């Protein structure tokens, strides 16, 4: 099987590389190889590469910037996946695409399931919703995995930002009225490969092959930060717990609105894939250990 992986320099792309390399011939596509900001060029590139499976974690992820750069976010998150899905459907190939909890408005008050009504609050969420709908409606063999709050040992993410700020000795104001499901890129990558191994893209599910795929657990950004610092102190990544102050969203204004409560329910994915997602704490501990090992070796 020839597998095309987009977004290879991103958090999820990096985590997927070693796993997908064991499943077939892996073609790693950087932005210079497949630029999602130029949807009109994608079909020709796919013709040339001729993959059997496209795995597409590449996306516009700058949530606040998307409010001003709407066309760019829509091109990468909506138009590009639509082209990929159309190509896959026309050539009898398969597509794995990733979406987000930000397709919801956060007002449900409990964990979202796949059939819940969507209602994104920001441009990023709208662009991702349009992208997933294009894939689901394409007629291609596909799966769409919604995940949230992705982090990894490398890259730009909340875990690494918190560690950096704590080492700078800052007092930190962290939002406590936004709750979600922080998910390790490593655990999402393992789940993705489990779904591919179970041939989920080839199944026909009413409404499309849409699944929620997150680590088990729901916390606020404040609580997540607290767990990061506790784990970092325990491992020796930090000498002491930093001073952390709870604030609400109004005290930490951002251009794009975020859902207040957007945990995702994994039940359907675990039933279909046979893969049980790890707990938030287990994934976070593994990530912190990876960071520690990396720092010791550099």
Backbone as CSV, one residue per row, in Angstrom:
resi,resn,N_x,N_y,N_z,CA_x,CA_y,CA_z,C_x,C_y,C_z
1,UNK,0.842,-1.191,0.000,0.000,0.000,0.000,0.879,1.245,0.000
2,UNK,0.577,2.176,-0.867,1.289,3.444,-0.929,0.493,4.478,-0.145
3,UNK,1.117,5.036,0.898,0.440,5.953,1.809,1.043,7.337,1.663
4,UNK,0.196,8.314,1.414,0.621,9.707,1.364,0.256,10.370,2.682
5,UNK,1.256,10.902,3.372,1.045,11.591,4.640,1.334,13.068,4.463
6,UNK,0.353,13.911,4.761,0.550,15.361,4.715,0.986,15.862,6.090
7,UNK,1.395,17.119,6.151,1.698,17.728,7.442,2.782,17.021,8.222
8,UNK,3.836,16.576,7.552,4.840,15.735,8.205,5.687,16.487,9.221
9,UNK,5.679,17.821,9.187,6.433,18.585,10.183,5.583,18.977,11.377
10,UNK,4.299,18.661,11.339,3.408,18.977,12.445,3.455,17.922,13.534
11,UNK,2.770,18.194,14.631,2.802,17.287,15.785,2.260,15.903,15.451
12,UNK,1.085,15.860,14.850,0.479,14.574,14.528,1.220,13.894,13.381
13,UNK,1.632,14.662,12.385,2.384,14.088,11.283,3.638,13.391,11.753
14,UNK,4.392,14.030,12.639,5.607,13.419,13.173,5.296,12.121,13.910
15,UNK,4.215,12.114,14.689,3.862,10.915,15.450,3.410,9.781,14.535
16,UNK,2.822,10.128,13.395,2.324,9.104,12.473,3.429,8.456,11.653
17,UNK,4.514,9.163,11.394,5.539,8.667,10.471,6.034,7.266,10.835
18,UNK,6.534,7.019,12.047,7.077,5.682,12.333,6.030,4.574,12.303
19,UNK,4.786,4.919,12.578,3.722,3.917,12.569,3.301,3.565,11.141
20,UNK,3.152,4.584,10.314,2.724,4.342,8.936,3.821,3.691,8.104
21,UNK,5.078,3.915,8.482,6.180,3.288,7.745,6.122,1.768,7.811
22,UNK,5.466,1.242,8.834,5.345,-0.213,8.964,4.123,-0.759,8.227
23,UNK,3.312,0.135,7.657,2.066,-0.294,6.994,2.171,-0.254,5.475
24,UNK,3.251,0.254,4.934,3.367,0.315,3.485,4.445,1.290,3.061
25,UNK,4.428,1.641,1.791,5.375,2.618,1.258,4.867,4.011,1.625
26,UNK,5.622,4.703,2.471,5.177,6.003,2.972,5.792,7.124,2.162
27,UNK,4.931,7.991,1.639,5.364,9.198,0.945,5.083,10.365,1.871
28,UNK,6.132,11.068,2.288,5.991,12.187,3.213,5.851,13.483,2.417
29,UNK,4.723,14.146,2.587,4.462,15.368,1.830,4.558,16.571,2.753
30,UNK,5.581,17.387,2.539,5.677,18.661,3.236,4.849,19.692,2.473
31,UNK,4.827,20.915,2.961,4.038,21.952,2.284,4.567,22.211,0.874
32,UNK,5.874,22.072,0.679,6.431,22.282,-0.664,5.992,21.191,-1.638
33,UNK,5.643,20.016,-1.107,5.179,18.919,-1.952,3.677,18.997,-2.228
34,UNK,2.926,19.418,-1.213,1.462,19.478,-1.327,0.975,20.648,-0.482
35,UNK,0.738,21.758,-1.111,0.398,22.999,-0.418,-1.115,23.130,-0.308
36,UNK,-1.636,22.973,0.914,-3.079,23.037,1.116,-3.638,24.433,0.901
37,UNK,-2.779,25.435,0.887,-3.260,26.787,0.626,-3.510,27.014,-0.862
38,UNK,-3.163,26.034,-1.696,-3.388,26.096,-3.146,-4.214,24.877,-3.579
39,UNK,-5.488,24.840,-3.213,-6.309,23.665,-3.510,-6.359,23.302,-4.995
40,UNK,-6.247,24.299,-5.867,-6.313,24.029,-7.294,-5.177,23.192,-7.823
41,UNK,-4.075,23.090,-7.059,-2.920,22.313,-7.501,-2.923,20.882,-6.975
42,UNK,-3.828,20.584,-6.051,-3.736,19.324,-5.314,-4.042,18.106,-6.191
43,UNK,-5.065,18.168,-7.011,-5.452,16.995,-7.811,-4.311,16.548,-8.715
44,UNK,-3.617,17.493,-9.342,-2.500,17.133,-10.213,-1.378,16.466,-9.427
45,UNK,-1.117,16.973,-8.221,-0.089,16.355,-7.388,-0.487,14.952,-6.977
46,UNK,-1.766,14.756,-6.676,-2.230,13.417,-6.315,-2.154,12.465,-7.505
47,UNK,-2.456,12.976,-8.684,-2.299,12.155,-9.895,-0.859,11.675,-10.028
48,UNK,0.083,12.571,-9.765,1.496,12.223,-9.911,1.963,11.251,-8.832
49,UNK,1.475,11.435,-7.599,1.909,10.587,-6.488,1.161,9.269,-6.434
50,UNK,-0.096,9.260,-6.867,-0.943,8.067,-6.962,-0.953,7.220,-5.688
51,UNK,-1.324,7.814,-4.540,-1.368,7.019,-3.309,-2.604,6.120,-3.255
52,UNK,-2.488,5.022,-2.513,-3.654,4.177,-2.221,-4.446,4.739,-1.046
53,UNK,-3.743,5.409,-0.136,-4.353,5.980,1.065,-3.737,7.348,1.315
54,UNK,-4.593,8.333,1.552,-4.150,9.672,1.954,-4.470,9.842,3.437
55,UNK,-3.467,10.203,4.218,-3.672,10.528,5.629,-3.355,12.015,5.784
56,UNK,-4.368,12.788,6.168,-4.277,14.247,6.074,-4.399,14.954,7.426
57,UNK,-3.314,15.006,8.215,-3.347,15.829,9.426,-3.006,17.286,9.190
58,UNK,-2.547,17.635,7.978,-2.184,19.027,7.692,-3.422,19.920,7.793
59,UNK,-3.225,21.116,8.328,-4.359,22.036,8.498,-3.843,23.417,8.862
60,UNK,-4.727,24.407,8.703,-4.512,25.733,9.266,-4.973,25.659,10.713
61,UNK,-4.059,25.845,11.663,-4.402,25.667,13.075,-4.288,26.948,13.901
62,UNK,-3.980,28.064,13.270,-3.875,29.339,13.993,-5.284,29.892,14.209
63,UNK,-5.883,29.538,15.337,-7.301,29.814,15.574,-7.600,31.311,15.546
64,UNK,-6.812,32.108,16.228,-7.081,33.543,16.276,-6.774,34.219,14.942
65,UNK,-5.682,33.822,14.307,-5.317,34.417,13.021,-6.364,34.151,11.952
66,UNK,-7.066,33.025,12.081,-8.091,32.683,11.092,-9.213,33.706,11.038
67,UNK,-9.435,34.429,12.129,-10.484,35.442,12.146,-10.211,36.552,11.132
68,UNK,-8.938,36.810,10.881,-8.558,37.838,9.909,-8.198,37.259,8.549
69,UNK,-7.722,36.025,8.544,-7.267,35.388,7.304,-8.231,34.267,6.928
70,UNK,-9.461,34.665,6.697,-10.542,33.707,6.465,-10.297,32.882,5.211
71,UNK,-9.931,33.516,4.129,-9.737,32.807,2.862,-8.650,31.752,2.990
72,UNK,-7.569,32.088,3.690,-6.464,31.142,3.851,-6.883,29.938,4.679
73,UNK,-7.617,30.190,5.783,-8.085,29.083,6.623,-9.057,28.189,5.871
74,UNK,-9.966,28.798,5.108,-10.928,28.013,4.347,-10.246,27.186,3.256
75,UNK,-9.239,27.758,2.623,-8.526,27.022,1.576,-7.901,25.761,2.137
76,UNK,-7.196,25.880,3.260,-6.479,24.737,3.825,-7.402,23.736,4.502
77,UNK,-8.419,24.229,5.213,-9.234,23.357,6.064,-10.517,22.875,5.412
78,UNK,-10.992,23.561,4.382,-12.243,23.178,3.735,-12.045,22.779,2.278
79,UNK,-11.442,23.676,1.501,-11.312,23.407,0.068,-10.322,22.286,-0.223
80,UNK,-9.179,22.278,0.437,-8.173,21.244,0.175,-8.680,19.845,0.512
81,UNK,-9.291,19.614,1.676,-9.847,18.286,1.938,-10.933,17.888,0.945
82,UNK,-11.712,18.865,0.485,-12.740,18.548,-0.516,-12.104,18.028,-1.799
83,UNK,-11.002,18.650,-2.222,-10.300,18.183,-3.420,-9.739,16.784,-3.195
84,UNK,-9.126,16.558,-2.038,-8.579,15.235,-1.733,-9.667,14.171,-1.750
85,UNK,-10.796,14.485,-1.134,-11.892,13.522,-1.075,-12.451,13.245,-2.466
86,UNK,-12.608,14.278,-3.271,-13.101,14.081,-4.642,-12.130,13.203,-5.433
87,UNK,-10.841,13.476,-5.290,-9.842,12.666,-5.996,-9.892,11.219,-5.521
88,UNK,-9.983,11.028,-4.204,-10.040,9.665,-3.667,-11.276,8.925,-4.176
89,UNK,-12.414,9.616,-4.199,-13.627,8.981,-4.689,-13.559,8.636,-6.158
90,UNK,-12.967,9.509,-6.945,-12.873,9.286,-8.390,-11.889,8.193,-8.747
91,UNK,-10.930,7.925,-7.856,-9.874,6.955,-8.151,-9.936,5.718,-7.257
92,UNK,-11.038,5.562,-6.518,-11.222,4.415,-5.634,-10.064,4.274,-4.645
93,UNK,-9.689,5.376,-4.053,-8.664,5.380,-3.006,-9.324,5.802,-1.699
94,UNK,-8.562,5.769,-0.612,-9.128,6.069,0.703,-8.472,7.303,1.312
95,UNK,-9.205,7.942,2.224,-8.745,9.166,2.859,-9.031,9.118,4.358
96,UNK,-8.014,9.451,5.143,-8.177,9.666,6.587,-7.993,11.158,6.838
97,UNK,-8.993,11.784,7.417,-8.971,13.232,7.636,-9.249,13.515,9.113
98,UNK,-8.760,14.648,9.600,-8.871,14.985,11.017,-9.637,16.293,11.191
99,UNK,-10.495,16.312,12.209,-11.257,17.516,12.511,-11.122,17.825,13.999
100,UNK,-12.012,18.633,14.533,-11.789,19.257,15.837,-13.063,19.379,16.666
101,UNK,-12.874,19.505,17.965,-13.995,19.779,18.864,-14.550,21.184,18.657
102,UNK,-13.803,22.059,17.977,-14.268,23.422,17.767,-15.400,23.520,16.737
103,UNK,-15.850,22.398,16.211,-17.064,22.416,15.379,-18.314,22.564,16.259
104,UNK,-18.151,22.460,17.577,-19.282,22.585,18.505,-19.247,23.942,19.220
105,UNK,-20.419,24.341,19.734,-20.489,25.636,20.417,-20.223,25.529,21.914
106,UNK,-20.121,24.302,22.449,-19.777,24.121,23.849,-20.903,24.329,24.828
107,UNK,-22.139,24.382,24.334,-23.279,24.680,25.230,-24.056,23.441,25.654
108,UNK,-23.647,22.272,25.199,-24.405,21.052,25.514,-24.345,20.725,27.000
109,UNK,-23.189,20.895,27.621,-23.041,20.623,29.044,-22.583,19.229,29.369
110,UNK,-22.409,18.382,28.359,-21.871,17.038,28.542,-21.064,16.691,27.302
111,UNK,-20.373,15.540,27.344,-19.486,15.172,26.242,-20.270,15.010,24.944
112,UNK,-19.701,15.508,23.876,-20.361,15.441,22.573,-20.184,14.072,21.920
113,UNK,-21.259,13.604,21.277,-21.205,12.407,20.438,-21.313,12.851,18.983
114,UNK,-21.053,11.913,18.094,-20.931,12.248,16.685,-22.210,12.814,16.075
115,UNK,-23.357,12.445,16.613,-24.626,12.881,16.038,-25.134,14.209,16.604
116,UNK,-24.406,14.798,17.548,-24.831,16.076,18.109,-24.736,17.189,17.063
117,UNK,-25.625,18.151,17.187,-25.627,19.288,16.269,-24.358,20.111,16.431
118,UNK,-23.819,20.536,15.319,-22.629,21.375,15.339,-23.031,22.855,15.387
119,UNK,-22.057,23.695,15.723,-22.318,25.137,15.785,-21.052,25.881,16.119
120,UNK,-20.075,25.884,15.231,-18.786,26.500,15.534,-18.907,27.986,15.856
121,UNK,-18.059,28.437,16.765,-18.080,29.821,17.220,-17.059,30.704,16.510
122,UNK,-16.161,30.101,15.744,-15.086,30.876,15.132,-14.817,30.394,13.705
123,UNK,-14.006,31.138,12.994,-13.695,30.818,11.591,-12.990,29.484,11.488
124,UNK,-12.056,29.236,12.392,-11.342,27.954,12.367,-12.326,26.796,12.459
125,UNK,-13.244,26.844,13.418,-14.225,25.779,13.564,-15.108,25.629,12.340
126,UNK,-15.510,26.763,11.736,-16.339,26.689,10.529,-15.567,26.072,9.371
127,UNK,-14.290,26.427,9.264,-13.491,25.877,8.163,-13.300,24.376,8.327
128,UNK,-13.076,23.927,9.544,-12.913,22.490,9.773,-14.226,21.746,9.563
129,UNK,-15.344,22.361,9.933,-16.640,21.729,9.714,-16.923,21.572,8.230
130,UNK,-16.640,22.595,7.438,-16.842,22.483,5.995,-15.955,21.394,5.405
131,UNK,-14.732,21.286,5.901,-13.836,20.256,5.409,-14.325,18.860,5.718
132,UNK,-14.762,18.636,6.961,-15.226,17.291,7.300,-16.505,16.941,6.545
133,UNK,-17.391,17.918,6.343,-18.617,17.636,5.578,-18.293,17.268,4.134
134,UNK,-17.297,17.940,3.565,-16.904,17.618,2.188,-16.409,16.186,2.085
135,UNK,-15.646,15.753,3.076,-15.142,14.376,3.075,-16.282,13.390,3.281
136,UNK,-17.138,13.664,4.256,-18.240,12.753,4.564,-19.209,12.596,3.401
137,UNK,-19.392,13.659,2.621,-20.358,13.642,1.513,-19.732,13.261,0.174
138,UNK,-18.452,12.952,0.160,-17.733,12.796,-1.108,-18.002,11.485,-1.839
139,UNK,-18.415,10.472,-1.107,-18.544,9.159,-1.719,-17.249,8.375,-1.721
140,UNK,-16.157,8.981,-1.264,-14.870,8.286,-1.162,-14.860,7.365,0.049
141,UNK,-14.021,6.367,0.011,-13.752,5.586,1.215,-12.990,6.487,2.183
142,UNK,-13.467,6.602,3.410,-12.900,7.608,4.295,-13.164,7.301,5.755
143,UNK,-12.405,7.951,6.622,-12.795,8.174,8.014,-12.414,9.610,8.365
144,UNK,-13.236,10.219,9.197,-12.937,11.538,9.762,-12.838,11.359,11.270
145,UNK,-11.703,11.758,11.827,-11.475,11.645,13.266,-11.464,13.038,13.876
146,UNK,-12.451,13.311,14.727,-12.444,14.570,15.480,-11.622,14.380,16.750
147,UNK,-10.686,15.289,16.975,-9.899,15.246,18.194,-9.815,16.646,18.788
148,UNK,-8.980,16.834,19.817,-8.955,18.159,20.445,-7.696,18.373,21.267
149,UNK,-7.317,19.638,21.388,-6.257,20.100,22.286,-4.987,19.264,22.135
150,UNK,-4.504,19.127,20.907,-3.379,18.243,20.619,-2.079,18.806,21.187
151,UNK,-1.274,17.929,21.753,0.048,18.317,22.244,1.040,17.189,21.960
152,UNK,2.334,17.510,22.049,3.382,16.547,21.737,4.685,17.004,22.391
153,UNK,5.704,16.144,22.429,6.980,16.534,23.046,7.733,17.609,22.282
154,UNK,7.415,17.765,20.997,8.038,18.794,20.179,6.959,19.595,19.468
155,UNK,7.355,20.789,18.993,6.406,21.630,18.280,5.949,22.795,19.134
156,UNK,4.831,23.370,18.753,4.242,24.489,19.494,2.919,24.022,20.080
157,UNK,2.853,23.919,21.396,1.631,23.436,22.031,1.584,23.892,23.488
158,UNK,0.459,23.640,24.121,0.213,24.130,25.474,1.207,23.551,26.482
159,UNK,1.513,22.271,26.384,2.417,21.637,27.346,3.785,22.308,27.321
160,UNK,4.354,22.452,26.146,5.681,23.051,26.032,5.663,24.529,26.414
161,UNK,4.580,25.227,26.083,4.471,26.633,26.467,4.420,26.781,27.981
162,UNK,3.653,25.928,28.655,3.577,25.986,30.111,4.926,25.703,30.756
163,UNK,5.654,24.721,30.256,6.971,24.415,30.811,7.932,25.586,30.618
164,UNK,7.887,26.201,29.436,8.782,27.330,29.174,8.478,28.506,30.103
165,UNK,7.201,28.839,30.240,6.827,29.970,31.084,7.140,29.695,32.551
166,UNK,6.943,28.448,32.983,7.253,28.101,34.370,8.749,28.245,34.642
167,UNK,9.582,27.851,33.683,11.039,27.964,33.855,11.496,29.417,33.847
168,UNK,10.702,30.281,33.248,11.025,31.714,33.262,10.610,32.386,34.563
169,UNK,9.970,31.614,35.442,9.601,32.116,36.754,8.390,33.018,36.766
170,UNK,7.558,32.893,35.765,6.396,33.779,35.676,5.239,33.289,36.541
171,UNK,4.445,34.237,37.013,3.144,33.912,37.577,2.172,33.763,36.416
172,UNK,1.422,32.683,36.396,0.637,32.333,35.220,-0.856,32.459,35.496
173,UNK,-1.553,33.181,34.625,-3.009,33.257,34.667,-3.562,32.294,33.623
174,UNK,-4.303,31.286,34.068,-4.774,30.226,33.176,-6.302,30.161,33.220
175,UNK,-6.896,30.069,32.050,-8.356,30.032,31.923,-8.921,28.756,32.538
176,UNK,-9.957,28.917,33.346,-10.573,27.753,33.999,-12.011,27.510,33.551
177,UNK,-12.535,28.348,32.639,-13.924,28.152,32.213,-14.026,27.610,30.780
178,UNK,-12.943,27.020,30.281,-12.986,26.279,29.026,-12.517,24.860,29.322
179,UNK,-13.367,23.891,29.031,-13.101,22.484,29.364,-13.093,21.656,28.086
180,UNK,-12.100,20.774,27.973,-12.009,19.919,26.790,-11.274,18.634,27.092
181,UNK,-10.836,17.969,26.040,-10.172,16.670,26.155,-8.763,16.763,25.573
182,UNK,-7.770,17.169,26.363,-6.406,17.212,25.842,-5.981,15.836,25.335
183,UNK,-5.343,15.818,24.168,-5.024,14.542,23.518,-3.590,14.566,23.008
184,UNK,-2.855,13.552,23.376,-1.482,13.412,22.910,-1.457,13.033,21.434
185,UNK,-0.575,13.669,20.669,-0.416,13.304,19.263,-0.026,11.839,19.130
186,UNK,0.745,11.334,20.089,1.168,9.936,20.031,-0.016,8.987,20.155
187,UNK,-0.934,9.273,21.078,-2.084,8.376,21.247,-3.057,8.502,20.081
188,UNK,-3.205,9.715,19.518,-4.059,9.879,18.345,-3.456,9.161,17.142
189,UNK,-2.140,9.180,17.018,-1.484,8.469,15.920,-1.706,6.966,16.039
190,UNK,-1.562,6.431,17.239,-1.792,4.987,17.432,-3.240,4.631,17.111
191,UNK,-4.165,5.471,17.524,-5.581,5.219,17.239,-5.849,5.265,15.738
192,UNK,-5.214,6.191,15.049,-5.391,6.310,13.602,-4.961,5.036,12.898
193,UNK,-3.820,4.515,13.275,-3.316,3.293,12.645,-4.191,2.100,13.017
194,UNK,-4.708,2.087,14.238,-5.636,1.017,14.614,-6.883,1.044,13.735
195,UNK,-7.369,2.245,13.429,-8.541,2.375,12.561,-8.228,1.918,11.139
196,UNK,-7.043,2.259,10.663,-6.636,1.811,9.324,-6.511,0.299,9.292
197,UNK,-5.921,-0.275,10.338,-5.759,-1.731,10.394,-7.108,-2.447,10.413
198,UNK,-8.091,-1.818,11.021,-9.441,-2.397,11.054,-10.224,-2.097,9.770
199,UNK,-9.570,-1.412,8.833,-10.166,-1.050,7.544,-11.442,-0.227,7.712
200,UNK,-11.441,0.664,8.691,-12.619,1.509,8.904,-12.942,2.388,7.698
201,UNK,-11.930,2.862,6.924,-12.309,3.667,5.752,-13.148,2.914,4.728
202,UNK,-13.099,1.581,4.753,-13.851,0.799,3.773,-15.247,0.437,4.241
203,UNK,-15.564,0.730,5.485,-16.900,0.426,5.992,-17.887,1.494,5.536
204,UNK,-19.120,1.096,5.392,-20.176,2.045,5.042,-21.050,2.261,6.267
205,UNK,-20.940,3.457,6.838,-21.683,3.793,8.041,-22.687,4.888,7.716
206,UNK,-23.935,4.752,8.122,-24.912,5.806,7.855,-24.415,7.158,8.370
207,UNK,-24.472,8.164,7.506,-23.998,9.488,7.887,-22.523,9.684,7.693
208,UNK,-21.817,8.642,7.230,-20.379,8.765,7.010,-19.567,8.225,8.170
209,UNK,-18.312,7.930,7.911,-17.437,7.340,8.924,-16.792,8.434,9.773
210,UNK,-17.578,8.987,10.672,-17.148,10.068,11.548,-17.015,9.536,12.969
211,UNK,-15.847,9.785,13.578,-15.596,9.281,14.935,-14.927,10.350,15.785
212,UNK,-15.236,10.322,17.071,-14.529,11.146,18.039,-13.371,10.330,18.614
213,UNK,-12.208,10.944,18.708,-11.001,10.209,19.078,-10.111,11.098,19.938
214,UNK,-10.261,10.968,21.243,-9.507,11.793,22.189,-9.050,10.933,23.355
215,UNK,-8.053,11.422,24.088,-7.682,10.746,25.325,-8.814,10.855,26.332
216,UNK,-8.909,9.863,27.205,-10.009,9.801,28.162,-9.802,10.796,29.300
217,UNK,-10.767,11.654,29.478,-10.690,12.648,30.535,-11.109,14.014,30.038
218,UNK,-11.577,14.857,30.943,-11.983,16.218,30.593,-11.498,17.158,31.686
219,UNK,-10.788,18.198,31.273,-10.239,19.167,32.231,-10.322,20.563,31.636
220,UNK,-10.223,21.553,32.499,-10.079,22.926,32.036,-8.611,23.167,31.699
221,UNK,-8.342,24.266,31.005,-6.948,24.630,30.755,-6.199,24.800,32.074
222,UNK,-6.851,25.369,33.086,-6.220,25.550,34.395,-5.844,24.209,35.013
223,UNK,-6.785,23.272,34.998,-6.516,21.959,35.576,-5.453,21.216,34.782
224,UNK,-5.487,21.356,33.461,-4.471,20.713,32.632,-3.090,21.277,32.964
225,UNK,-2.992,22.589,33.109,-1.720,23.203,33.478,-1.231,22.673,34.827
226,UNK,-2.138,22.563,35.773,-1.754,22.063,37.095,-1.195,20.648,36.994
227,UNK,-1.832,19.805,36.189,-1.334,18.425,36.037,0.014,18.397,35.317
228,UNK,0.199,19.296,34.358,1.495,19.391,33.672,2.585,19.720,34.693
229,UNK,2.337,20.716,35.529,3.356,21.150,36.482,3.624,20.072,37.537
230,UNK,2.582,19.412,38.005,2.784,18.341,38.983,3.636,17.222,38.395
231,UNK,3.327,16.826,37.164,4.105,15.776,36.522,5.529,16.208,36.250
232,UNK,5.713,17.469,35.861,7.053,17.979,35.559,7.916,18.041,36.819
233,UNK,7.327,18.454,37.928,8.073,18.483,39.189,8.452,17.066,39.608
234,UNK,7.526,16.140,39.477,7.788,14.755,39.860,8.948,14.164,39.056
235,UNK,9.047,14.511,37.779,10.101,13.962,36.924,11.399,14.763,36.987
236,UNK,11.361,15.936,37.578,12.541,16.769,37.632,12.674,17.741,36.476
237,UNK,11.634,17.873,35.661,11.655,18.872,34.593,11.534,20.288,35.154
238,UNK,10.858,20.415,36.288,10.759,21.683,37.010,11.210,21.462,38.449
239,UNK,11.836,22.488,39.024,12.250,22.367,40.422,11.071,22.558,41.368
240,UNK,10.190,23.509,41.020,9.072,23.836,41.906,7.830,24.122,41.086
241,UNK,6.681,23.986,41.739,5.425,24.375,41.118,5.394,25.890,40.946
242,UNK,5.061,26.375,39.758,4.929,27.822,39.585,3.636,28.330,40.225
243,UNK,3.561,29.636,40.401,2.324,30.239,40.883,1.324,30.282,39.731
244,UNK,0.167,29.679,39.947,-0.851,29.601,38.906,-2.137,30.212,39.438
245,UNK,-2.688,31.141,38.669,-3.898,31.852,39.079,-5.015,31.540,38.090
246,UNK,-6.178,31.177,38.632,-7.339,30.928,37.773,-7.878,32.243,37.228
247,UNK,-8.269,32.221,35.968,-8.966,33.360,35.387,-10.066,32.837,34.482
248,UNK,-10.986,33.700,34.099,-12.010,33.281,33.150,-11.665,33.821,31.768
249,UNK,-12.463,33.455,30.793,-12.169,33.844,29.417,-12.168,35.353,29.237
250,UNK,-12.993,36.054,30.004,-13.013,37.509,29.901,-11.714,38.126,30.397
251,UNK,-11.051,37.434,31.312,-9.783,37.939,31.817,-8.606,37.579,30.938
252,UNK,-8.855,36.778,29.913,-7.801,36.385,28.972,-8.377,36.501,27.571
253,UNK,-8.624,37.734,27.124,-9.338,37.933,25.857,-8.548,37.414,24.657
254,UNK,-9.260,36.751,23.737,-8.698,36.261,22.483,-9.626,36.655,21.350
255,UNK,-9.071,36.800,20.174,-9.873,37.259,19.038,-10.987,36.286,18.705
256,UNK,-10.678,34.990,18.718,-11.663,33.960,18.369,-12.333,33.421,19.623
257,UNK,-13.648,33.317,19.590,-14.368,32.674,20.682,-14.053,31.185,20.714
258,UNK,-13.985,30.614,21.918,-13.788,29.180,22.097,-15.001,28.568,22.791
259,UNK,-15.317,27.306,22.512,-16.410,26.658,23.249,-16.039,26.476,24.714
260,UNK,-17.013,26.673,25.583,-16.737,26.551,27.015,-16.603,25.098,27.449
261,UNK,-17.352,24.195,26.835,-17.320,22.798,27.273,-17.413,21.903,26.041
262,UNK,-16.264,21.332,25.633,-16.260,20.560,24.391,-15.558,19.204,24.476
263,UNK,-15.644,18.493,25.626,-15.114,17.128,25.638,-15.849,16.262,24.611
264,UNK,-15.151,15.263,24.093,-15.723,14.371,23.091,-15.854,12.961,23.654
265,UNK,-16.916,12.276,23.257,-17.196,10.910,23.697,-16.591,9.920,22.702
266,UNK,-15.733,9.027,23.189,-15.010,8.065,22.352,-15.751,6.775,22.046
267,UNK,-16.920,6.576,22.601,-17.542,5.252,22.600,-17.642,4.645,21.199
268,UNK,-18.124,5.401,20.245,-18.326,4.864,18.897,-17.001,4.446,18.266
269,UNK,-15.968,5.269,18.432,-14.667,4.913,17.866,-14.121,3.643,18.496
270,UNK,-14.193,3.539,19.808,-13.634,2.359,20.473,-14.383,1.095,20.082
271,UNK,-15.679,1.195,19.905,-16.454,0.034,19.469,-16.083,-0.375,18.049
272,UNK,-15.930,0.585,17.167,-15.657,0.281,15.760,-14.234,-0.197,15.537
273,UNK,-13.284,0.382,16.267,-11.865,0.092,16.029,-11.309,-1.004,16.918
274,UNK,-11.966,-1.253,18.049,-11.414,-2.181,19.025,-10.232,-1.610,19.775
275,UNK,-10.010,-0.310,19.641,-8.861,0.348,20.252,-9.347,1.243,21.391
276,UNK,-8.850,0.998,22.592,-9.242,1.789,23.751,-8.252,2.934,23.933
277,UNK,-8.759,4.151,23.981,-7.903,5.317,24.144,-7.354,5.387,25.566
278,UNK,-6.113,5.843,25.732,-5.527,5.961,27.072,-6.132,7.125,27.842
279,UNK,-5.847,7.159,29.127,-6.307,8.275,29.938,-5.451,9.509,29.680
280,UNK,-6.021,10.636,29.964,-5.299,11.904,29.849,-4.009,11.854,30.653
281,UNK,-4.079,11.368,31.891,-2.897,11.366,32.753,-1.801,10.452,32.222
282,UNK,-2.180,9.289,31.691,-1.178,8.363,31.158,-0.472,8.968,29.953
283,UNK,-1.230,9.603,29.065,-0.633,10.213,27.877,0.254,11.391,28.245
284,UNK,-0.179,12.204,29.198,0.617,13.345,29.622,1.935,12.893,30.253
285,UNK,1.876,11.870,31.082,3.098,11.364,31.715,4.088,10.859,30.667
286,UNK,3.584,10.136,29.664,4.458,9.640,28.597,5.093,10.795,27.835
287,UNK,4.330,11.845,27.571,4.856,13.011,26.873,5.939,13.694,27.695
288,UNK,5.705,13.896,28.978,6.696,14.547,29.835,7.970,13.718,29.932
289,UNK,7.846,12.407,29.980,9.034,11.550,29.999,9.816,11.685,28.702
290,UNK,9.107,11.798,27.583,9.766,11.983,26.292,10.525,13.310,26.268
291,UNK,9.914,14.363,26.797,10.569,15.666,26.863,11.837,15.577,27.709
292,UNK,11.742,14.904,28.852,12.892,14.751,29.738,14.024,14.004,29.046
293,UNK,13.701,12.914,28.369,14.724,12.132,27.669,15.386,12.955,26.566
294,UNK,14.568,13.719,25.854,15.096,14.555,24.782,16.052,15.608,25.340
295,UNK,15.685,16.222,26.460,16.540,17.250,27.046,17.847,16.657,27.568
296,UNK,17.785,15.460,28.086,19.011,14.813,28.583,19.970,14.473,27.440
297,UNK,19.401,14.220,26.254,20.232,13.785,25.118,20.645,14.922,24.212
298,UNK,20.259,16.162,24.545,20.634,17.298,23.698,21.427,18.337,24.476
